[in-house]
Amino acid sequence: MRQGPSVTFGGATEGVRVQTTRRVSTGISARFGPLKTLTPVVQVVSLFPVGTLFSSPFAILNAVGLMAFALVGASKAIREEFDLLGIATVGLAMAFAGGATRDLLVSRIPLVLQSTTEIALGLGGVGLAVVLSVALSAPDTHPVTVGADAIGLAAFATTGAIVATQAGVSAFGVVAIATINAVGGGVLADILLDRAPFVLFDGFYASCAVLGGAIYWVAGATGAGPGTAALLCVTVTMATRVAAVVLGWQLPTAQQLGVRQG
């Protein structure tokens, strides 16, 4: 008895797998030729595989970042009294824009276009923002949302650093892609809200992602494992962002440095 090839359609990101196995048995007599028996075996996995969300540090942080940033973006749209479509648009833009840009920079199809799970997580964050808007008077400035923003920033800075390192870019590339992944969604969300991007005048927002990306590269260059580097990046990015909010840290402006105009 010999076994034919096994064919798999789809992948873990889509969560749909179909496997077909063909078994061919030899006929009783060569006179009548071989007798072929086709035995299909089909396995269908859930469209939203929970297991893949916890399969690696990247998967965990990506899921956390999507939920957190979708919540923050949707909360900003709610404050501006957008309708439900507008709320979802801003929330999903903040969740996906940074990661999509990251993927394009390393020449791969954006993850959001490959996985229904990504959309589900983003919509979950949007739904949570709507629920919070009912329970809270100012959900966009509530500590829950501010905390979610810090968590999303740290998560996406780390996923950007992970992807950049795997792509084999330079140290500058690791830091740049980590920062773009972390703040790109917020920039697009602010543009949709018709205001200057938050990262351009809040001095210690993008700076936190820069520090986190740099720490990730340094950790990897000195021999630390990917898990350790990811933990350090998350810790540094989140700690500096929380400290900046609590202590009011800002980078100086030209005016504060005494630069005269004219």
C-alpha positions in Angstrom: 0.0 0.0 0.0 1.3 3.5 -0.8 0.0 6.9 0.3 -0.4 9.9 -2.0 0.4 13.5 -1.2 -1.4 15.5 1.4 -2.7 18.8 0.2 -3.4 21.8 2.5 -5.4 24.8 1.5 -5.3 28.0 3.5 -3.2 28.6 6.6 -3.3 29.2 10.3 -4.1 32.8 9.8 -7.3 32.1 8.0 -8.0 29.2 10.3 -9.4 26.9 7.5 -7.5 23.8 6.6 -8.6 21.1 4.3 -6.6 18.0 4.0 -7.2 15.3 1.4 -5.4 12.0 1.6 -5.6 9.5 -1.3 -4.8 5.9 -0.6 -4.2 3.5 -3.4 -4.4 -0.2 -2.8 -3.0 -2.8 -5.2 -5.5 -5.0 -7.0 -6.0 -8.7 -6.2 -4.6 -9.6 -9.6 -2.4 -7.7 -12.0 -4.7 -9.2 -14.7 -7.5 -6.8 -13.7 -5.2 -3.9 -13.0 -4.9 -1.9 -9.8 -7.9 -1.1 -7.8 -7.9 2.5 -6.6 -9.7 3.6 -3.5 -10.2 7.3 -2.7 -10.6 8.2 0.9 -11.0 11.9 1.6 -10.3 13.2 5.0 -11.5 16.8 5.7 -10.7 18.8 8.7 -12.2 22.3 9.2 -10.9 24.5 12.0 -12.7 27.5 13.4 -12.4 30.7 11.4 -11.2 32.4 14.6 -8.5 30.0 16.0 -7.9 31.0 19.6 -4.7 29.0 19.7 -2.9 31.1 17.1 -3.4 34.2 19.3 -1.0 32.8 21.9 1.4 30.9 19.6 4.3 33.4 19.9 5.3 36.7 21.5 4.5 38.4 18.2 1.0 36.9 18.1 0.2 37.9 21.7 1.5 41.4 21.4 -0.2 41.9 18.0 -3.6 40.9 19.4 -3.1 43.1 22.5 -2.1 46.1 20.3 -5.0 45.7 17.9 -7.6 45.7 20.7 -5.9 48.5 22.6 -5.5 50.9 19.6 -8.9 50.2 18.1 -10.4 51.1 21.5 -8.3 54.4 21.7 -9.1 55.4 18.1 -12.8 54.7 18.4 -12.9 56.7 21.7 -11.4 59.7 19.9 -14.1 59.4 17.2 -16.8 59.1 19.8 -15.6 62.4 21.4 -16.0 64.1 18.0 -19.5 62.7 17.8 -18.9 60.5 14.7 -21.6 58.1 13.7 -21.0 54.3 14.1 -19.4 53.9 10.7 -17.0 56.8 11.4 -16.2 55.3 14.9 -15.4 52.0 13.3 -13.3 53.6 10.5 -11.1 55.6 12.9 -10.8 52.8 15.3 -9.7 50.3 12.7 -7.4 52.8 11.0 -5.6 53.3 14.3 -5.3 49.6 14.8 -4.1 48.6 11.3 -2.3 51.5 9.7 1.0 51.1 11.6 1.2 47.3 11.0 0.2 47.6 7.4 3.0 50.1 6.8 5.5 47.9 8.7 4.6 45.0 6.5 4.9 47.0 3.2 8.3 48.2 4.3 9.6 44.7 4.6 8.0 43.6 1.3 5.2 41.4 2.6 1.4 41.4 2.3 -0.1 43.3 5.3 -1.2 40.8 7.9 -4.7 42.5 8.1 -5.3 41.3 4.5 -4.4 37.7 5.3 -6.4 37.1 8.5 -10.1 37.5 9.5 -8.8 37.2 13.1 -7.2 40.7 12.8 -10.5 42.3 11.8 -12.3 40.5 14.6 -9.9 41.8 17.2 -10.1 45.4 15.8 -13.9 45.3 15.9 -13.7 43.9 19.4 -11.8 47.0 20.5 -14.2 49.3 18.7 -17.1 47.6 20.5 -15.4 48.0 23.8 -15.0 51.7 23.2 -18.7 52.1 22.5 -19.6 50.3 25.7 -17.2 52.5 27.7 -18.7 55.6 26.1 -22.0 54.6 27.7 -20.5 54.0 31.1 -18.0 56.9 31.2 -18.6 60.6 30.6 -15.2 61.2 29.0 -13.9 57.8 27.7 -11.1 59.2 25.6 -9.3 60.8 28.6 -10.3 58.1 31.2 -7.4 56.2 32.8 -8.6 53.0 31.1 -8.2 54.6 27.6 -4.9 56.3 28.5 -3.6 53.0 29.8 -4.8 51.1 26.7 -2.9 53.7 24.6 0.3 53.0 26.5 -0.2 49.2 26.2 -0.9 49.5 22.5 2.2 51.7 22.0 4.4 49.2 23.7 2.9 46.2 22.0 3.2 47.6 18.5 6.7 49.0 19.1 7.7 45.4 20.0 6.0 43.7 17.1 7.6 46.2 14.7 11.0 45.5 16.1 10.4 41.7 15.9 9.4 41.9 12.2 12.2 44.3 11.3 14.8 42.0 13.0 13.4 39.0 11.1 13.7 40.9 7.9 17.4 41.5 8.5 17.4 45.3 8.4 19.9 47.6 10.0 19.8 48.9 13.6 18.3 52.1 12.2 15.7 50.1 10.3 14.7 48.2 13.5 14.2 51.4 15.4 12.4 53.1 12.5 10.0 50.2 11.8 9.3 49.8 15.5 8.4 53.5 15.8 6.3 53.5 12.6 4.4 50.4 13.7 3.7 52.1 17.1 2.6 55.5 16.0 1.5 55.1 12.4 -2.1 54.3 13.3 -2.4 57.2 15.6 -1.1 59.6 12.9 -3.8 58.4 10.4 -6.5 58.5 13.1 -5.7 62.1 13.9 -5.7 63.0 10.2 -9.2 61.5 9.9 -10.2 63.6 12.9 -8.9 66.7 11.1 -6.3 67.7 13.6 -2.5 67.8 13.8 -1.0 64.3 14.5 -0.7 63.9 18.3 2.9 62.5 18.0 4.2 65.7 16.5 3.6 67.8 19.6 3.5 65.3 22.4 7.2 65.0 22.9 7.3 61.8 24.8 5.0 59.6 22.8 6.9 58.5 19.7 10.1 58.9 21.8 9.0 56.0 23.9 8.7 53.8 20.8 12.2 54.9 19.7 13.7 53.9 23.0 11.9 50.6 23.0 13.0 49.8 19.5 16.6 50.7 20.4 16.5 48.5 23.5 15.2 45.6 21.4 18.1 45.9 18.9 20.7 46.3 21.7 19.4 43.3 23.5 19.5 41.2 20.3 23.0 42.4 19.4 24.3 41.5 22.9 23.0 37.9 22.6 19.6 38.1 24.4 16.9 35.8 23.0 13.9 37.1 21.1 11.6 36.6 24.1 13.9 38.6 26.4 14.4 41.3 23.9 10.6 41.6 23.4 10.0 41.8 27.2 12.6 44.6 27.5 11.1 46.5 24.6 7.6 46.3 26.1 8.8 47.2 29.6 10.9 50.2 28.5 8.2 51.6 26.1 5.3 51.3 28.5 7.3 52.5 31.5 8.5 55.6 29.8 5.1 56.4 28.4 3.4 56.0 31.8 6.1 58.1 33.4 5.6 60.8 30.7 1.9 61.0 31.4 2.2 61.0 35.1 5.2 63.4 35.3 4.3 65.5 32.3 7.5 64.9 30.4 7.9 66.8 27.2 10.7 67.4 24.7 11.6 71.1 24.5 10.3 73.2 21.6 12.5 75.7 19.7 10.9 78.5 21.6 11.8 76.9 25.0 15.3 76.6 23.8 15.4 80.3 23.1 15.6 80.1 19.3 14.5 83.5 18.0 12.3 83.9 14.9 13.0 86.5 12.2 
